[in-house]
Amino acid sequence: MAERVRLPGGRVTGQLLTFKPGKFGWIQPNSVIEHPEAQQHGGKIYLSCDDMETASASVGDTVNFFVYADGNGLGAQHCKAVSGKGGGMGVVKSAAPKVQNAQRAAKTAGKNSTVQQKYVAVKGQVKGQTFAKQTFKLQPTAKSMPSPNGMPGDGAKVSQVPDKTSRQRLTQRISGTIHKWRGEIGWIKPDSKIEGVKKSQLYVHQVDFRQGDESLIGHAVTFFVYQDEAGVGAEHVIVSGAAPPSGKKTAFTPKVLTKSLLPQPKMKGQRKVQGQVAPKMTMVQKTKKNRRKAKGGEKVVRASADLPRTRVTDASVSGEVVEWKGKFGWVKATDAIEHEKAAKRDGKLYVNAKDVIGGDELTVGQAVEFHVYEDGSGLGAEECIAV
């Protein structure tokens, strides 16, 4: 089966033209879908029986669905019948806004009550016939969470975490600013408009941003944008800069560490500053210095997280952990890195536990994303995060 790629923009409505139960059918969309594969099959959208979520559907029914492309044309997934041609059950209206208001009121009053969402058939009932009510617990997703202007009060907690199984990533890593944060949830404002996304701010949960708290409001971050059945949100969030003092938003630029944490060696021809005393060398340091001189004067710099560094990449790169020794290890980029020091250490990049986001211990074979930096020992990885 060809790989499916969901189109951004949310659910689409259409009319069921043909449908063979247990097999497949075709849908005529109500609006034009802009996509290179939209004109295949005469503009119709393919529907597999496995993607039909309504128990019964017939030709002429109005349905809504997500659109995907698989190289053979457009298809429908998570398809639901919303009305019948024969005047059956009408559109089932969601009680999500009322439920959200009830949740906020319960949290403000300090109650731990569980609010349930109810769906009831609104028309088309036969006299004397009753319809069973279905109850569902709300899940905190990008759309069901409160808006930025209606967030819960200080200290509020969300007991359930978002479901990541139905997510689809929409962008590469982009930059933005933490706009609001309360309890376990917040909102990020992207630096530029995202094509196909109408919202100016993106929902983020603490499971996607482990450092998230109120102290980071105004800080610059980078992140991926995802879409699920409920909407869009931000995941794999990394802090990339401090909040600007004047309130202005700073652009996302590579970070250069100019101050060294170790004493700087005296350069050839540099004069000694009057009153400055050089640090005394230990016997071990003197022995190592003499050995280097015996080898021809070439100085070997060991990899360390404390060496002065300069970032090489503008965007994060993907790679894999090839060695891990508890406090440090080595990673290898998936694609070749164009740099004069890239060939050192057989293409491996040094990574220290201090440069791992969240402080998690890495394992050999684990997929990671990171920025590449250069120091005196070669190339290394910083802002490393497991994916």
Backbone torsions as a table, in degrees:
resi	resn	phi	psi	omega
1	MET	NA	133.8	179.2
2	ALA	-67.1	151.6	-178.4
3	GLU	-71.2	134.1	179.5
4	ARG	-89.4	139.4	175.2
5	VAL	-125.9	112.5	-177.5
6	ARG	-72.2	137.3	177.8
7	LEU	-80.4	139.6	178.0
8	PRO	-70.9	161.1	175.6
9	GLY	119.0	-3.5	176.1
10	GLY	84.5	-163.3	-174.7
11	ARG	-73.7	151.0	179.0
12	VAL	-125.0	145.8	177.9
13	THR	-105.1	155.7	178.8
14	GLY	-168.3	-177.2	-178.3
15	GLN	-116.2	135.0	-179.6
16	LEU	-76.3	110.7	-177.7
17	LEU	-82.1	-48.3	178.3
18	THR	-141.0	149.7	177.7
19	PHE	-159.3	123.2	176.3
20	LYS	-107.1	108.9	-177.9
21	PRO	-52.6	133.6	-179.8
22	GLY	83.6	-4.1	-177.9
23	LYS	-126.1	-93.9	-177.1
24	PHE	-159.4	177.6	177.9
25	GLY	-159.3	-175.7	-179.6
26	TRP	-133.6	143.5	-178.2
27	ILE	-121.9	138.1	172.4
28	GLN	-100.0	111.4	-177.4
29	PRO	-66.8	150.1	179.7
30	ASN	-79.3	-18.4	179.8
31	SER	-132.9	159.5	-178.6
32	VAL	-71.5	131.9	177.9
33	ILE	-104.4	119.9	-178.4
34	GLU	-85.4	103.3	179.0
35	HIS	-162.6	144.8	-179.2
36	PRO	-56.8	-27.9	-178.1
37	GLU	-95.3	5.4	-174.2
38	ALA	-67.6	-27.4	-176.6
39	GLN	-85.0	-7.0	176.8
40	GLN	-69.5	151.8	-179.5
41	HIS	59.2	32.1	176.7
42	GLY	66.9	26.2	179.7
43	GLY	83.6	-1.0	-179.8
44	LYS	-83.8	156.6	-177.8
45	ILE	-112.7	128.4	-178.1
46	TYR	-73.9	140.4	178.4
47	LEU	-131.1	116.6	174.8
48	SER	-84.8	150.3	179.3
49	CYS	-63.3	-26.2	179.4
50	ASP	-71.2	-19.3	-179.4
51	ASP	-95.8	1.4	179.6
52	MET	-91.4	115.7	-175.7
53	GLU	-95.0	-10.8	176.7
54	THR	-86.8	138.5	-175.1
55	ALA	-60.5	-41.5	-178.9
56	SER	-135.3	139.8	177.7
57	ALA	-148.7	148.6	-179.0
58	SER	-134.4	164.3	-178.5
59	VAL	-60.2	132.9	-178.9
60	GLY	101.3	-13.9	179.6
61	ASP	-67.4	146.1	172.1
62	THR	-86.1	131.3	-177.2
63	VAL	-129.9	156.0	169.8
64	ASN	-126.9	154.8	-167.4
65	PHE	-168.0	166.4	169.1
66	PHE	-93.9	146.5	-178.5
67	VAL	-103.6	135.5	175.5
68	TYR	-129.2	160.5	175.2
69	ALA	-121.1	139.9	-179.5
70	ASP	-132.2	15.1	-178.9
71	GLY	91.2	-17.4	178.2
72	ASN	-108.5	10.1	-176.2
73	GLY	124.9	-171.1	-179.8
74	LEU	-96.2	147.1	179.1
75	GLY	-135.1	167.2	-179.9
76	ALA	-113.4	137.9	175.8
77	GLN	-134.8	157.4	-175.2
78	HIS	52.4	48.5	-175.0
79	CYS	-84.9	136.3	179.0
80	LYS	-133.7	140.0	174.7
81	ALA	-81.2	127.7	-178.5
82	VAL	-107.9	-17.3	174.6
83	SER	-161.4	153.3	-179.9
84	GLY	-106.5	156.0	-179.2
85	LYS	-72.2	-20.3	-175.7
86	GLY	-96.6	16.5	178.2
87	GLY	77.3	30.0	178.8
88	GLY	-74.7	-144.3	-178.9
89	MET	-66.5	137.5	-178.4
90	GLY	-82.6	-170.1	-179.3
91	VAL	-67.4	128.5	178.6
92	VAL	-83.7	118.4	-176.1
93	LYS	-86.3	141.2	-178.9
94	SER	-84.3	140.6	177.0
95	ALA	-98.3	20.4	-175.3
96	ALA	-58.5	-44.3	179.5
97	PRO	-59.8	-41.8	179.4
98	LYS	-65.6	-38.6	-179.5
99	VAL	-65.9	-40.0	178.9
100	GLN	-62.4	-43.3	178.6
101	ASN	-62.1	-39.4	179.4
102	ALA	-66.9	-38.3	178.5
103	GLN	-63.7	-43.8	-179.5
104	ARG	-63.5	-42.3	179.9
105	ALA	-63.6	-39.6	-179.4
106	ALA	-66.8	-39.3	-179.7
107	LYS	-69.7	-38.1	179.2
108	THR	-63.2	-37.7	-179.3
109	ALA	-81.2	-2.7	178.3
110	GLY	78.1	21.9	-179.3
111	LYS	-91.8	152.1	178.1
112	ASN	-109.9	35.2	-178.0
113	SER	-76.5	151.6	178.4
114	THR	-99.2	121.9	179.6
115	VAL	-95.1	132.3	-178.0
116	GLN	-114.9	145.8	179.5
117	GLN	-94.4	134.8	-176.5
118	LYS	-119.1	141.1	176.2
119	TYR	-121.8	130.7	-179.1
120	VAL	-133.3	137.3	175.4
121	ALA	-62.4	129.1	-172.3
122	VAL	-97.9	-18.3	176.3
123	LYS	-158.6	169.8	179.4
124	GLY	86.0	11.2	179.3
125	GLN	-74.3	141.9	175.1
126	VAL	-85.9	139.9	-177.1
127	LYS	-59.0	128.9	179.4
128	GLY	88.2	-5.8	-178.6
129	GLN	-101.8	135.9	-179.8
130	THR	-111.9	148.4	179.9
131	PHE	-112.7	132.6	-179.3
132	ALA	-71.9	141.2	176.7
133	LYS	-87.5	140.8	177.8
134	GLN	-110.4	136.2	179.8
135	THR	-118.0	138.9	-178.5
136	PHE	-135.9	138.0	173.7
137	LYS	-81.6	134.0	179.5
138	LEU	-68.8	136.7	175.0
139	GLN	-102.9	138.5	-179.9
140	PRO	-74.7	100.7	177.8
141	THR	-120.2	-178.3	-175.6
142	ALA	-60.8	-29.5	-177.4
143	LYS	-97.7	-32.5	-175.5
144	SER	-80.3	-11.6	177.8
145	MET	-78.0	158.5	179.4
146	PRO	-60.9	155.7	176.8
147	SER	-74.2	168.0	-178.7
148	PRO	-58.3	-30.4	-178.4
149	ASN	-89.3	-0.5	-179.3
150	GLY	-131.9	38.2	-177.2
151	MET	-77.6	153.6	178.3
152	PRO	-64.1	165.1	-175.2
153	GLY	-71.3	-179.6	-178.0
154	ASP	-59.3	139.5	176.2
155	GLY	79.5	2.2	-178.5
156	ALA	-69.3	145.4	-178.0
157	LYS	-123.5	146.8	174.1
158	VAL	-105.9	120.1	-171.7
159	SER	-75.6	-25.4	-176.9
160	GLN	-111.2	148.0	-179.5
161	VAL	-101.1	154.9	-179.0
162	PRO	-62.2	151.8	176.9
163	ASP	-87.4	118.2	-175.8
164	LYS	-93.2	-2.5	-171.6
165	THR	-69.5	-29.8	-175.6
166	SER	-101.5	15.1	-177.8
167	ARG	-76.7	148.5	173.2
168	GLN	-134.4	124.4	-176.6
169	ARG	-75.5	134.0	-175.1
170	LEU	-104.3	-26.1	-173.0
171	THR	-133.9	167.0	164.6
172	GLN	-77.2	179.2	179.8
173	ARG	-65.7	127.1	179.4
174	ILE	-124.8	173.9	-175.7
175	SER	-113.3	158.6	179.1
176	GLY	-170.3	-165.6	-176.8
177	THR	-135.0	138.2	174.2
178	ILE	-67.3	116.4	-176.0
179	HIS	-93.4	-44.5	179.3
180	LYS	-145.7	154.1	175.5
181	TRP	-153.1	130.8	176.3
182	ARG	-142.5	122.0	177.4
183	GLY	63.7	-111.2	-176.6
184	GLU	-108.2	0.8	-176.9
185	ILE	-128.2	157.9	178.1
186	GLY	-156.4	-175.8	-179.2
187	TRP	-137.0	137.5	-178.8
188	ILE	-114.7	135.7	175.7
189	LYS	-102.6	113.3	-179.7
190	PRO	-63.5	151.6	178.2
191	ASP	-69.7	-25.2	178.7
192	SER	-139.9	160.0	-178.2
193	LYS	-67.5	137.9	-179.2
194	ILE	-97.5	125.3	-177.3
195	GLU	-62.9	128.6	178.5
196	GLY	87.7	-4.6	179.5
197	VAL	-113.1	120.6	-175.9
198	LYS	-81.7	-30.2	-176.2
199	LYS	-70.6	139.9	178.5
200	SER	-87.1	-12.4	178.1
201	GLN	-132.9	145.1	-174.4
202	LEU	-112.7	134.6	178.2
203	TYR	-71.4	141.8	175.8
204	VAL	-142.4	136.6	177.7
205	HIS	-104.8	158.7	-176.2
206	GLN	-63.9	-23.6	177.0
207	VAL	-67.3	-21.5	177.4
208	ASP	-99.5	-1.4	-178.9
209	PHE	-152.9	84.0	-172.0
210	ARG	-62.8	-26.3	-179.6
211	GLN	-84.4	-3.7	-170.5
212	GLY	-60.1	123.2	170.2
213	ASP	-160.7	176.4	-174.1
214	GLU	-65.7	-24.2	-178.2
215	SER	-68.5	-14.4	-177.7
216	LEU	-96.9	5.3	177.6
217	ILE	-61.1	128.9	-177.5
218	GLY	93.7	-10.1	179.6
219	HIS	-75.9	148.6	175.3
220	ALA	-79.5	139.0	-179.7
221	VAL	-138.4	162.7	169.2
222	THR	-122.6	152.6	-172.5
223	PHE	-166.7	168.5	170.6
224	PHE	-103.0	150.4	175.3
225	VAL	-102.8	131.2	178.5
226	TYR	-121.8	164.1	174.7
227	GLN	-130.5	136.0	172.1
228	ASP	-127.0	-167.9	-176.2
229	GLU	-66.6	-18.0	-176.6
230	ALA	-99.4	-21.1	-178.6
231	GLY	158.1	-148.9	-177.9
232	VAL	-119.8	156.3	179.5
233	GLY	-160.0	-178.3	-178.9
234	ALA	-113.3	140.7	178.6
235	GLU	-138.0	163.3	-178.4
236	HIS	51.7	52.4	-176.9
237	VAL	-80.9	134.5	179.5
238	ILE	-130.4	133.5	175.3
239	VAL	-72.0	127.1	-178.4
240	SER	-113.8	-9.1	-179.7
241	GLY	-172.8	160.7	179.8
242	ALA	-79.4	165.5	178.5
243	ALA	-68.6	134.6	179.2
244	PRO	-66.0	136.6	-177.3
245	PRO	-64.3	-31.2	-177.6
246	SER	-87.0	-1.5	-178.5
247	GLY	88.7	-5.0	179.4
248	LYS	-82.0	147.6	-179.2
249	LYS	-85.4	126.6	-179.4
250	THR	-92.7	148.7	179.2
251	ALA	-72.7	156.0	-179.8
252	PHE	-82.6	104.9	-176.7
253	THR	-121.2	153.9	178.7
254	PRO	-59.2	144.2	-178.2
255	LYS	-93.0	133.3	179.0
256	VAL	-121.6	121.8	177.7
257	LEU	-91.6	113.0	-174.1
258	THR	-101.0	-23.2	-177.0
259	LYS	-95.0	126.7	-179.7
260	SER	-88.0	145.2	176.9
261	LEU	-88.5	-8.1	-179.8
262	LEU	-113.7	157.6	177.0
263	PRO	-59.7	134.8	-178.7
264	GLN	-81.1	136.3	177.5
265	PRO	-69.0	148.2	179.8
266	LYS	-75.0	126.2	-178.2
267	MET	-79.0	156.1	179.9
268	LYS	-64.2	128.7	-179.6
269	GLY	88.7	-6.2	-179.3
270	GLN	-79.2	132.1	-178.4
271	ARG	-81.3	148.3	178.5
272	LYS	-79.9	128.8	179.8
273	VAL	-71.0	136.1	-177.4
274	GLN	-64.9	131.2	179.0
275	GLY	89.6	-9.0	-179.4
276	GLN	-86.2	128.9	-178.6
277	VAL	-107.4	125.5	179.2
278	ALA	-71.6	143.0	179.4
279	PRO	-66.2	142.9	-179.3
280	LYS	-73.2	142.6	179.9
281	MET	-92.8	142.0	176.3
282	THR	-80.1	169.7	179.7
283	MET	-62.3	-37.5	179.5
284	VAL	-64.7	-42.2	179.3
285	GLN	-65.3	-39.5	178.2
286	LYS	-64.0	-40.3	179.8
287	THR	-63.3	-44.6	179.4
288	LYS	-63.9	-37.1	179.7
289	LYS	-64.8	-42.2	179.3
290	ASN	-65.6	-36.0	178.6
291	ARG	-66.0	-38.6	179.2
292	ARG	-64.9	-39.9	178.5
293	LYS	-64.0	-36.6	179.8
294	ALA	-67.5	-25.8	-179.3
295	LYS	-86.1	2.4	178.7
296	GLY	113.1	7.1	175.1
297	GLY	88.7	-1.1	-179.0
298	GLU	-75.6	125.4	-177.3
299	LYS	-92.2	126.8	179.5
300	VAL	-101.1	121.9	-179.3
301	VAL	-101.0	123.3	178.4
302	ARG	-81.0	146.0	179.1
303	ALA	-65.9	137.4	-179.3
304	SER	-157.9	151.6	178.0
305	ALA	-75.7	-11.1	-175.1
306	ASP	-98.0	-0.3	178.4
307	LEU	-74.1	149.5	174.2
308	PRO	-60.3	137.0	-175.2
309	ARG	-134.5	159.4	175.6
310	THR	-133.8	126.1	-179.6
311	ARG	-68.7	139.6	-176.8
312	VAL	-101.6	-38.7	-173.8
313	THR	-95.5	146.9	173.4
314	ASP	-88.0	-30.1	179.0
315	ALA	-126.4	154.3	-178.4
316	SER	-67.3	151.8	179.4
317	VAL	-119.3	160.2	-179.5
318	SER	-98.6	154.3	179.1
319	GLY	-168.8	-165.6	-175.6
320	GLU	-142.3	143.8	177.5
321	VAL	-77.3	124.1	-179.5
322	VAL	-106.5	-23.0	176.0
323	GLU	-148.3	145.0	174.0
324	TRP	-146.8	126.8	-173.7
325	LYS	-119.9	29.4	175.9
326	GLY	94.3	-58.6	-179.3
327	LYS	-107.3	-17.1	179.0
328	PHE	-155.4	172.5	179.9
329	GLY	-170.9	-161.6	-176.4
330	TRP	-137.8	137.2	176.5
331	VAL	-122.2	161.5	179.1
332	LYS	-132.1	129.5	-178.4
333	ALA	-71.1	146.8	178.3
334	THR	-66.1	-44.1	178.5
335	ASP	-103.9	153.7	-178.7
336	ALA	-64.6	140.0	178.9
337	ILE	-99.4	125.3	-178.9
338	GLU	-85.9	97.6	179.7
339	HIS	-160.4	149.5	-176.3
340	GLU	-65.8	-23.2	-179.9
341	LYS	-99.1	6.2	-175.3
342	ALA	-65.5	-26.7	-176.7
343	ALA	-80.4	-13.2	-180.0
344	LYS	-67.4	150.2	178.9
345	ARG	57.0	31.5	179.2
346	ASP	59.6	33.5	177.3
347	GLY	83.1	2.3	-179.8
348	LYS	-83.0	147.4	-179.6
349	LEU	-113.8	133.6	179.4
350	TYR	-73.1	136.0	175.1
351	VAL	-135.2	129.0	178.9
352	ASN	-100.2	152.9	179.4
353	ALA	-58.5	-26.5	178.4
354	LYS	-67.1	-23.3	-177.7
355	ASP	-96.3	7.4	178.1
356	VAL	-94.5	121.4	-179.7
357	ILE	-64.5	128.7	180.0
358	GLY	87.2	-11.4	178.0
359	GLY	73.0	14.4	-179.7
360	ASP	-70.7	147.1	176.7
361	GLU	-80.8	130.6	-178.5
362	LEU	-84.2	161.1	177.8
363	THR	-127.9	151.7	-179.6
364	VAL	-63.4	132.9	-178.9
365	GLY	91.6	-5.2	-177.8
366	GLN	-75.7	138.7	176.9
367	ALA	-80.3	136.0	-177.6
368	VAL	-139.1	162.2	170.9
369	GLU	-125.4	145.0	-174.3
370	PHE	-162.7	166.7	169.9
371	HIS	-100.8	149.6	-178.8
372	VAL	-101.2	134.3	175.5
373	TYR	-127.0	165.3	179.5
374	GLU	-120.6	136.9	171.3
375	ASP	-139.4	-169.3	-176.4
376	GLY	-66.1	-20.7	-178.2
377	SER	-91.6	-16.9	-177.3
378	GLY	141.7	-142.3	179.9
379	LEU	-102.1	147.4	178.6
380	GLY	-141.4	173.9	-178.7
381	ALA	-117.8	134.0	177.1
382	GLU	-131.6	165.2	-174.7
383	GLU	49.9	47.8	-176.5
384	CYS	-83.2	133.9	-179.9
385	ILE	-138.4	136.9	179.1
386	ALA	-77.3	134.2	178.1
387	VAL	-118.3	NA	NA
